[in-house]
Amino acid sequence: MAEGTQTVRGRSRDLTQGSIGPTLLAFALPTLASSILQSLNGTINAIWVGRFLGEDALAATSNANMVMFLLTAFVFGFGMASTILIGQSWGRKDVDGARRVFGSAGGGFFLVTILVAIAGWFLSPAILRLLGTPGPSAPLALEYLRVIFLAMPALLLLTLLMMALRGAGDSLTPLWFMIVAVVLDSGLNPVFILGLGPFPELGIAGSALSTLVGNYVSLIGLLIYIYARDLPLRLRGKELRYLLPNPAMLKTIVLKGLPMGIQMVVISMSALALVGLVNREGVATTAAFGVAMQLWTYVQMPAMALGAAVSAMAAQNIGAGKWDRVSSITRSGVIYTLLITAGLIVLLTMADRAVLALFMGSDSPSLPIARHIHMLATWNFLLFGVTMVLFGTVRANGAVWGPLVILAIGLVPVRFGWVLGTYSWLGADAIWLSFPVSSFVNLVLAAAFYLHGGWKKARMAPEARPDCEECMEQAQGVREPGGALQPSG
């Protein structure tokens, strides 16, 4: 154990020591940069496809990317569960325990991703029919989706591996290899689409092939880097048996990860259903809403990155029995989220006309509608951000169903109940105001859940038997005044 602890000190950040605010911010910023890169990658690839192959091809990639997002959302949930388990082991200085989690997660989901790739190749036509892909786009979408399914093992395992490293306190290494994946994906798109240099012209399949190459190269490079730098999660010798999934541990990852994956799907399904309501308002309003959603992708990133950072940092401190630091982590997360998100909203509001005109032109009839939507709805991400931080804290101790239920309440009955109940006198504004209304309800419920404190009794791995010293630490952490968590903001 001593050797493992020294390795941790040398390669990863110990999130149970030092000043909380600066440590949290330094840990969260690389995650935020990774999220921005992913979004820019999607935007750049869409530009390549739209410019070189036309609207039918762009529609085809949109349908296929929806499938890719849903699969990635589920892996996000399992990755978060692994991150929390690794973080708690790290907090206890149990390096071997972290490696066991890493091995079970990686070994188990390697098999799953292979099955997904094989099944996806054969089921792609049925999936596209289920999505109702328009006729002219269907052949293109099939060609694109099949290659994307071949890329899924690398894409999903890379996501899982990056999240595991963050659980061990390392958020910089994932950023470097995200850069590798994005540069290759975006840079190779025109090469494979048009057949530049020695490469054949592949059309839309070339866009998917660039995603495949970028993610496989990044995954292989990351694995080489982990072993070359002897990062703490590497498995050697007898530790390689950890790749044979431990049934109890894998069960915990699935049971705790499933609600977090479903949460991403609920958010997406709610947004898609809302688009159906917006479409009734006409083409100009639909275009305006689409542009607003493009901006919101970036506005919500600080909240998502800080929520994930709070979860990883809180998990390490819970594992170490340092409950007094958990409340300070939450408070710092709330403050940083409010400051960064508010700053983005103010900047966008001051320059809203110029920013929105980048997407639609300064004389577009959709521009004033988009500005109106921005003024009514964008500030809701302040409420959303605080909610994500509170959820990040409670999930760090294994309380995952509460956040899912709370989000589902806000995004389905509250949001659509508000729209249907107020549309007759508010018109389209009922749709835009549903964002702050649902976010407010979610925040109130999240704060109540956090304040109640029942989440502190949850266990990430209920089948594990802690030793007596750990039990004493947890009991004292709950009973002492410093262990009574209070919400911030």
C-alpha positions as CSV (number, residue, x, y, z in Angstrom):
1,M,0.0,0.0,0.0
2,A,2.8,2.4,0.7
3,E,4.1,2.1,-2.8
4,G,0.7,2.7,-4.2
5,T,0.2,5.7,-2.1
6,Q,3.5,7.2,-3.3
7,T,2.4,6.6,-6.9
8,V,-0.9,8.5,-6.2
9,R,1.1,11.4,-4.9
10,G,3.4,11.5,-7.9
11,R,0.8,11.1,-10.7
12,S,-2.7,12.2,-9.5
13,R,-4.2,15.0,-7.5
14,D,-5.2,14.2,-3.9
15,L,-8.5,16.0,-3.6
16,T,-8.8,15.5,0.2
17,Q,-5.9,17.9,0.9
18,G,-5.3,21.6,0.5
19,S,-7.4,24.7,-0.2
20,I,-10.8,23.6,-1.5
21,G,-11.8,26.4,-3.9
22,P,-8.6,26.6,-6.0
23,T,-8.3,22.8,-6.0
24,L,-11.9,22.4,-7.3
25,L,-11.5,25.0,-10.0
26,A,-8.1,23.6,-11.2
27,F,-9.7,20.2,-11.4
28,A,-12.8,21.3,-13.2
29,L,-11.3,23.6,-15.8
30,P,-9.7,20.7,-17.9
31,T,-13.1,18.9,-17.8
32,L,-14.8,22.1,-19.0
33,A,-12.2,22.4,-21.8
34,S,-12.9,18.8,-22.9
35,S,-16.6,19.5,-23.1
36,I,-16.0,22.6,-25.2
37,L,-13.8,20.7,-27.5
38,Q,-16.4,17.9,-28.0
39,S,-19.1,20.5,-28.9
40,L,-16.7,22.3,-31.3
41,N,-15.9,19.0,-32.9
42,G,-19.5,18.3,-33.6
43,T,-20.1,21.8,-35.0
44,I,-17.0,21.6,-37.3
45,N,-17.9,18.1,-38.6
46,A,-21.5,19.4,-39.3
47,I,-20.0,22.2,-41.3
48,W,-17.8,19.9,-43.3
49,V,-20.7,17.5,-44.1
50,G,-23.2,20.3,-44.9
51,R,-20.8,22.2,-47.1
52,F,-19.4,19.2,-49.1
53,L,-22.3,16.8,-49.2
54,G,-25.5,18.9,-48.7
55,E,-28.6,19.0,-46.6
56,D,-29.6,15.3,-47.0
57,A,-26.2,14.2,-45.7
58,L,-26.5,16.7,-42.8
59,A,-29.9,15.3,-41.9
60,A,-28.5,11.8,-42.1
61,T,-25.7,12.5,-39.7
62,S,-28.2,14.2,-37.3
63,N,-30.2,11.0,-37.1
64,A,-27.2,8.8,-36.6
65,N,-25.7,11.1,-34.0
66,M,-28.9,10.9,-32.0
67,V,-28.3,7.1,-31.7
68,M,-24.6,7.8,-30.7
69,F,-25.7,10.3,-28.1
70,L,-28.1,7.9,-26.4
71,L,-25.4,5.2,-26.2
72,T,-22.9,7.6,-24.9
73,A,-25.4,8.9,-22.3
74,F,-25.7,5.4,-20.8
75,V,-22.0,5.0,-20.7
76,F,-21.8,8.4,-19.0
77,G,-23.9,7.0,-16.2
78,F,-21.7,3.9,-15.8
79,G,-18.6,6.1,-16.1
80,M,-19.9,8.4,-13.3
81,A,-20.5,5.4,-11.1
82,S,-17.0,4.1,-11.7
83,T,-15.6,7.6,-11.1
84,I,-17.4,7.8,-7.7
85,L,-16.2,4.3,-6.7
86,I,-12.7,5.1,-7.7
87,G,-12.8,8.4,-6.0
88,Q,-14.0,6.9,-2.7
89,S,-11.2,4.3,-2.9
90,W,-8.7,7.1,-3.6
91,G,-9.9,9.0,-0.6
92,R,-9.2,5.9,1.6
93,K,-5.8,5.6,-0.1
94,D,-7.0,2.1,-1.3
95,V,-5.1,2.0,-4.6
96,D,-5.8,-1.7,-5.1
97,G,-9.5,-1.1,-4.6
98,A,-9.5,1.7,-7.3
99,R,-7.7,-0.7,-9.7
100,R,-10.3,-3.4,-9.0
101,V,-13.1,-1.0,-9.9
102,F,-11.2,0.2,-13.0
103,G,-10.6,-3.4,-14.1
104,S,-14.2,-4.5,-13.6
105,A,-15.6,-1.5,-15.4
106,G,-13.1,-1.7,-18.3
107,G,-13.3,-5.5,-18.7
108,G,-17.1,-5.6,-18.4
109,F,-17.8,-2.8,-20.8
110,F,-15.2,-3.9,-23.3
111,L,-17.4,-6.9,-24.0
112,V,-20.5,-4.8,-24.0
113,T,-19.1,-2.4,-26.6
114,I,-18.1,-5.2,-28.9
115,L,-21.6,-6.6,-28.8
116,V,-23.0,-3.1,-29.4
117,A,-20.9,-2.7,-32.5
118,I,-21.9,-6.1,-33.9
119,A,-25.6,-5.6,-33.2
120,G,-25.6,-2.0,-34.4
121,W,-24.1,-3.0,-37.8
122,F,-27.0,-5.4,-38.4
123,L,-29.8,-3.4,-36.8
124,S,-28.9,-0.1,-38.3
125,P,-31.7,-0.3,-41.0
126,A,-34.3,-1.0,-38.3
127,I,-33.0,1.7,-36.0
128,L,-33.3,4.3,-38.8
129,R,-36.8,3.2,-39.6
130,L,-37.7,3.6,-36.0
131,L,-36.4,7.1,-36.0
132,G,-38.4,7.9,-39.1
133,T,-35.4,9.0,-41.1
134,P,-36.6,10.9,-44.3
135,G,-36.4,8.8,-47.5
136,P,-33.7,10.8,-49.3
137,S,-31.5,10.7,-46.2
138,A,-32.0,7.0,-45.3
139,P,-29.3,5.5,-47.5
140,L,-26.8,8.1,-46.4
141,A,-27.7,7.6,-42.8
142,L,-27.3,3.8,-43.1
143,E,-23.8,4.2,-44.6
144,Y,-22.8,6.7,-41.9
145,L,-24.4,4.8,-38.9
146,R,-22.8,1.5,-39.7
147,V,-19.3,3.0,-39.6
148,I,-20.2,4.9,-36.4
149,F,-21.2,1.6,-34.7
150,L,-17.7,0.2,-35.6
151,A,-16.3,3.3,-33.9
152,M,-18.4,2.8,-30.8
153,P,-16.1,0.4,-28.9
154,A,-13.3,3.0,-29.0
155,L,-15.6,6.0,-28.3
156,L,-17.3,4.4,-25.3
157,L,-14.2,2.9,-23.8
158,L,-12.4,6.2,-24.2
159,T,-15.2,8.0,-22.4
160,L,-15.1,5.4,-19.6
161,L,-11.3,5.6,-19.2
162,M,-11.3,9.3,-19.1
163,M,-13.9,9.4,-16.4
164,A,-12.0,6.8,-14.4
165,L,-8.9,8.9,-14.5
166,R,-10.8,11.9,-13.2
167,G,-12.0,9.8,-10.3
168,A,-8.4,9.3,-9.5
169,G,-7.9,13.1,-9.4
170,D,-6.4,13.4,-12.9
171,S,-8.3,15.7,-15.2
172,L,-5.4,16.9,-17.4
173,T,-4.5,13.6,-19.0
174,P,-8.1,13.1,-20.4
175,L,-7.9,16.7,-21.8
176,W,-4.7,16.0,-23.8
177,F,-6.2,12.8,-25.4
178,M,-9.5,14.6,-26.1
179,I,-7.5,17.1,-28.1
180,V,-5.9,14.2,-30.0
181,A,-9.4,12.7,-30.8
182,V,-10.9,16.1,-31.8
183,V,-8.0,17.2,-34.0
184,L,-7.9,13.9,-35.9
185,D,-11.7,13.7,-36.2
186,S,-12.2,17.3,-37.5
187,G,-9.0,17.3,-39.5
188,L,-9.6,14.1,-41.3
189,N,-13.2,14.8,-42.2
190,P,-12.6,16.7,-45.4
191,V,-9.7,14.3,-46.3
192,F,-11.9,11.2,-46.2
193,I,-15.0,12.9,-47.5
194,L,-13.4,14.4,-50.6
195,G,-10.6,11.8,-51.0
196,L,-7.7,14.2,-50.7
197,G,-4.1,12.9,-51.2
198,P,-3.8,9.1,-51.4
199,F,-7.2,8.5,-49.8
200,P,-10.2,7.4,-51.8
201,E,-13.4,9.6,-51.9
202,L,-15.7,8.1,-49.3
203,G,-18.4,10.7,-49.0
204,I,-20.5,10.5,-45.9
205,A,-18.8,7.3,-44.8
206,G,-15.6,9.3,-44.7
207,S,-17.0,11.6,-42.0
208,A,-17.8,8.6,-39.8
209,L,-14.4,7.0,-40.6
210,S,-12.7,10.1,-39.3
211,T,-14.5,9.7,-36.0
212,L,-13.5,6.0,-35.9
213,V,-9.8,6.8,-36.6
214,G,-9.7,9.7,-34.1
215,N,-11.2,7.7,-31.2
216,Y,-9.2,4.5,-31.8
217,V,-5.9,6.4,-32.1
218,S,-6.7,8.4,-28.9
219,L,-7.7,5.3,-27.0
220,I,-4.6,3.4,-28.0
221,G,-2.4,6.4,-27.3
222,L,-4.0,6.9,-23.8
223,L,-3.4,3.3,-22.9
224,I,0.2,3.5,-24.0
225,Y,0.6,6.8,-22.0
226,I,-0.9,5.2,-18.9
227,Y,1.7,2.4,-18.9
228,A,4.6,4.6,-20.1
229,R,4.0,7.1,-17.3
230,D,3.0,4.3,-14.8
231,L,-0.2,6.1,-13.9
232,P,-1.9,4.7,-10.7
233,L,-4.8,2.9,-12.5
234,R,-2.6,0.8,-14.7
235,L,-2.9,-3.0,-14.2
236,R,0.2,-5.2,-14.2
237,G,1.0,-8.9,-13.4
238,K,-1.6,-10.5,-11.2
239,E,-3.7,-7.3,-11.3
240,L,-4.7,-8.1,-14.9
241,R,-7.1,-10.6,-13.4
242,Y,-9.2,-7.6,-12.3
243,L,-10.2,-7.3,-16.0
244,L,-12.4,-10.3,-15.3
245,P,-15.4,-8.4,-14.0
246,N,-16.2,-8.9,-10.3
247,P,-20.0,-9.7,-10.3
248,A,-20.8,-7.7,-7.1
249,M,-18.8,-4.7,-8.2
250,L,-20.2,-4.8,-11.8
251,K,-23.7,-5.0,-10.3
252,T,-23.0,-1.9,-8.2
253,I,-21.7,0.0,-11.3
254,V,-24.8,-0.9,-13.3
255,L,-27.3,-0.3,-10.5
256,K,-25.8,3.1,-9.6
257,G,-24.9,4.1,-13.2
258,L,-28.3,3.3,-14.8
259,P,-30.1,6.2,-13.1
260,M,-27.4,8.7,-14.2
261,G,-27.6,7.4,-17.7
262,I,-31.4,7.6,-17.8
263,Q,-31.1,11.2,-16.5
264,M,-29.2,12.2,-19.7
265,V,-31.9,10.5,-21.8
266,V,-34.7,12.2,-19.9
267,I,-33.1,15.6,-20.5
268,S,-32.8,14.8,-24.3
269,M,-36.3,13.4,-24.6
270,S,-37.7,16.4,-22.9
271,A,-35.9,18.7,-25.3
272,L,-37.0,16.7,-28.3
273,A,-40.6,16.8,-27.2
274,L,-40.3,20.6,-26.7
275,V,-39.0,20.9,-30.2
276,G,-42.3,19.3,-31.4
277,L,-44.2,22.2,-29.7
278,V,-41.9,24.8,-31.1
279,N,-42.3,23.5,-34.6
280,R,-46.0,24.5,-34.5
281,E,-44.9,28.2,-34.1
282,G,-43.5,28.3,-37.7
283,V,-40.2,28.1,-39.5
284,A,-38.8,31.4,-38.1
285,T,-39.5,30.5,-34.5
286,T,-38.1,27.0,-35.0
287,A,-34.9,28.4,-36.5
288,A,-34.6,30.9,-33.6
289,F,-35.0,28.2,-31.0
290,G,-32.4,26.0,-32.7
291,V,-29.9,28.8,-32.5
292,A,-30.7,29.5,-28.9
293,M,-30.1,25.8,-28.1
294,Q,-26.7,26.0,-29.8
295,L,-25.8,28.8,-27.4
296,W,-27.2,27.0,-24.4
297,T,-25.0,24.0,-25.1
298,Y,-22.0,26.3,-24.1
299,V,-23.8,28.1,-21.3
300,Q,-24.6,24.9,-19.4
301,M,-21.0,23.5,-19.8
302,P,-19.6,25.2,-16.6
303,A,-22.4,23.7,-14.5
304,M,-21.9,20.2,-16.0
305,A,-18.1,20.4,-15.6
306,L,-18.3,21.7,-12.0
307,G,-21.0,19.2,-11.1
308,A,-18.8,16.4,-12.2
309,A,-15.8,17.9,-10.5
310,V,-17.7,18.3,-7.2
311,S,-18.8,14.7,-7.5
312,A,-15.3,13.3,-7.9
313,M,-13.9,15.6,-5.2
314,A,-16.7,14.9,-2.7
315,A,-16.3,11.1,-3.4
316,Q,-12.6,11.2,-2.4
317,N,-13.4,13.1,0.8
318,I,-16.3,10.8,1.7
319,G,-14.0,7.9,1.2
320,A,-11.5,9.6,3.5
321,G,-14.3,10.3,6.1
322,K,-13.8,14.1,5.8
323,W,-17.4,15.1,5.8
324,D,-16.6,18.6,7.0
325,R,-14.9,19.2,3.7
326,V,-17.8,18.0,1.7
327,S,-20.0,21.0,2.6
328,S,-17.2,23.4,1.7
329,I,-16.8,21.6,-1.7
330,T,-20.5,22.0,-2.4
331,R,-20.3,25.7,-1.4
332,S,-17.3,26.4,-3.6
333,G,-19.0,24.5,-6.5
334,V,-22.1,26.6,-6.2
335,I,-20.2,29.9,-6.0
336,Y,-18.0,29.1,-9.1
337,T,-21.0,27.9,-11.1
338,L,-22.9,31.0,-10.4
339,L,-20.0,33.3,-11.1
340,I,-18.9,31.6,-14.4
341,T,-22.4,31.0,-15.7
342,A,-23.6,34.6,-14.8
343,G,-20.5,35.9,-16.6
344,L,-21.4,34.0,-19.8
345,I,-25.0,35.1,-19.7
346,V,-24.0,38.8,-19.2
347,L,-21.6,38.6,-22.1
348,L,-24.1,36.9,-24.4
349,T,-26.8,39.4,-23.4
350,M,-24.5,42.4,-24.1
351,A,-23.5,41.0,-27.5
352,D,-26.6,38.9,-28.3
353,R,-27.4,40.5,-31.6
354,A,-23.8,40.0,-33.0
355,V,-23.5,36.4,-31.6
356,L,-26.9,35.3,-32.9
357,A,-26.3,36.9,-36.3
358,L,-23.3,34.5,-36.8
359,F,-25.9,31.7,-37.2
360,M,-28.7,33.4,-39.2
361,G,-27.6,36.8,-40.6
362,S,-28.3,40.2,-39.3
363,D,-31.5,40.7,-41.4
364,S,-33.1,37.3,-40.6
365,P,-36.7,37.4,-39.4
366,S,-35.6,34.8,-36.8
367,L,-33.1,37.1,-35.1
368,P,-35.5,39.2,-33.0
369,I,-37.3,36.0,-31.9
370,A,-34.0,34.4,-30.9
371,R,-33.1,37.5,-28.9
372,H,-36.4,37.4,-27.2
373,I,-36.0,33.7,-26.3
374,H,-32.5,34.4,-24.9
375,M,-33.8,37.2,-22.7
376,L,-36.6,35.0,-21.2
377,A,-34.9,31.7,-20.8
378,T,-31.1,31.8,-20.7
379,W,-30.9,32.9,-17.1
380,N,-32.5,29.6,-16.0
381,F,-29.0,28.1,-16.3
382,L,-28.1,29.8,-13.0
383,L,-30.7,27.7,-11.3
384,F,-29.7,24.6,-13.3
385,G,-26.1,25.1,-12.3
386,V,-26.8,25.1,-8.6
387,T,-28.9,22.0,-9.0
388,M,-26.1,20.1,-10.8
389,V,-23.7,20.9,-8.0
390,L,-26.1,19.6,-5.3
391,F,-26.7,16.5,-7.4
392,G,-23.0,16.0,-7.8
393,T,-22.5,16.0,-4.0
394,V,-25.3,13.6,-3.2
395,R,-24.3,11.2,-6.0
396,A,-20.8,11.1,-4.5
397,N,-22.2,8.9,-1.7
398,G,-24.3,6.7,-4.0
399,A,-27.7,8.5,-3.8
400,V,-28.6,8.4,-7.5
401,W,-32.3,7.7,-7.7
402,G,-33.3,10.9,-6.0
403,P,-31.7,13.2,-8.6
404,L,-33.3,11.2,-11.4
405,V,-36.8,11.5,-9.9
406,I,-36.4,15.2,-9.2
407,L,-35.2,15.9,-12.8
408,A,-38.0,13.9,-14.3
409,I,-40.6,15.8,-12.2
410,G,-39.2,19.2,-13.4
411,L,-38.7,18.3,-17.0
412,V,-41.9,16.4,-17.7
413,P,-45.0,17.2,-15.6
414,V,-43.9,20.6,-14.5
415,R,-42.5,21.8,-17.8
416,F,-45.2,20.5,-20.1
417,G,-47.9,21.2,-17.5
418,W,-46.8,24.8,-17.5
419,V,-46.7,25.1,-21.3
420,L,-50.2,23.5,-21.7
421,G,-51.7,25.5,-18.8
422,T,-50.4,28.9,-19.8
423,Y,-50.2,28.8,-23.6
424,S,-53.7,30.2,-24.1
425,W,-52.6,33.6,-22.5
426,L,-48.8,33.6,-22.9
427,G,-48.6,32.1,-26.4
428,A,-45.1,31.0,-27.4
429,D,-43.6,32.7,-24.3
430,A,-45.1,29.8,-22.3
431,I,-42.5,27.6,-24.0
432,W,-39.6,29.8,-23.2
433,L,-40.7,30.5,-19.6
434,S,-41.0,26.7,-19.0
435,F,-37.2,26.6,-18.8
436,P,-36.8,28.8,-15.7
437,V,-40.0,27.4,-14.2
438,S,-38.8,23.8,-14.4
439,S,-35.3,24.8,-13.3
440,F,-36.8,26.5,-10.2
441,V,-38.8,23.5,-9.2
442,N,-35.8,21.2,-9.7
443,L,-33.7,23.5,-7.6
444,V,-36.2,23.6,-4.7
445,L,-36.6,19.8,-4.7
446,A,-32.8,19.3,-5.0
447,A,-32.1,21.7,-2.1
448,A,-34.8,19.9,0.0
449,F,-33.2,16.5,-0.8
450,Y,-29.7,17.9,0.1
451,L,-30.9,19.5,3.3
452,H,-32.8,16.5,4.5
453,G,-29.5,14.6,4.7
454,G,-30.9,11.1,4.0
455,W,-28.5,10.8,1.1
456,K,-25.6,10.6,3.6
457,K,-26.9,7.2,4.7
458,A,-26.6,5.8,1.2
459,R,-23.6,3.5,0.3
460,M,-22.1,3.4,-3.2
461,A,-21.3,-0.3,-2.7
462,P,-23.8,-1.8,-0.2
463,E,-22.2,-5.2,-0.5
464,A,-18.9,-3.9,0.8
465,R,-18.2,-4.4,4.5
466,P,-16.2,-1.4,5.9
467,D,-13.7,-2.0,8.7
468,C,-14.4,-0.7,12.2
469,E,-12.2,2.4,11.8
470,E,-14.1,3.5,8.7
471,C,-17.5,3.0,10.5
472,M,-16.3,5.2,13.3
473,E,-15.1,7.9,10.9
474,Q,-18.5,7.9,9.1
475,A,-20.5,7.9,12.3
476,Q,-18.5,10.9,13.7
477,G,-18.6,12.7,10.4
478,V,-22.5,12.6,10.5
479,R,-22.8,13.4,14.2
480,E,-20.3,16.2,14.5
481,P,-21.5,19.8,13.8
482,G,-19.0,20.0,11.0
483,G,-20.5,16.9,9.3
484,A,-24.0,18.4,9.1
485,L,-24.1,19.6,5.5
486,Q,-25.7,22.9,4.7
487,P,-26.6,24.0,1.1
488,S,-25.0,27.1,-0.3
489,G,-26.3,29.8,-2.5
